[in-house]
Amino acid sequence: MLLCEKIDLDLENPKHVYQNAIETIEYLQDVVKSLDKRVLGGEKIDGFVLIPGRKTRIITQDGIAYLDRVLGHDKVYKTIESAIGITEVEKLLDAEDIAALITKGYIVYKEGSPKVGIVKGE
């Protein structure tokens, strides 16, 4: 968030002001990291809440092997080293096929890392 378009730096020592600003930013980043660490560690701090991480979908190695047999190697592997991702699989298959892959355990959900949030209205 930009608080102003231009700050008048016709000060006696703009270098000193700049250095103080950098140190203040570093201090505030340390404060945020400390609070995050405490809340993520389970400490209850008024006004803070732990927000669950976003779930992501992962294709298992067995799923890659299955897709390789069903769709063909040239569609599953974009390069020699890496297979296609979930988004590309969704473009190639319909919803029913995706549901079958989930049921078979070829696509699994992985919990994302939790995040620290601030309770609104406090």
CORURKA-V734037 format. One line per field, one symbol per residue. phi: phi as a letter, one per 40 degrees, with the letter a starting at -180 (. if undefined). psi: psi as a letter, one per 40 degrees, with the letter a starting at -180 (. if undefined). burial: # if it has 24 or more other C-alpha atoms within 12 Angstrom, else .. A space follows every 10 residues. Layout:
phi=???
psi=???
burial=???
This chain:
phi=.ccacacccc ccaccccccc cccccccccc cccccdcccc chccbdgbbc bccccbbbcc cccccccccc chccccbcbc cbcccddccc ccbcdccccc ccccgcbbbb ccccbcbbcc gb
psi=hhdidhhhff idgddddddd dddddddddd dddddddddd eehhhheiih hiihiiihhi dddddddddd diddddhdid dhiiaddddd ddiidddddd dddeedhihh hihiihihhi e.
burial=.......... .......... .......... ....##..## .......### .......##. ..##..#... .....#.... ..####..#. .......#.. #....##... .....#.... ..
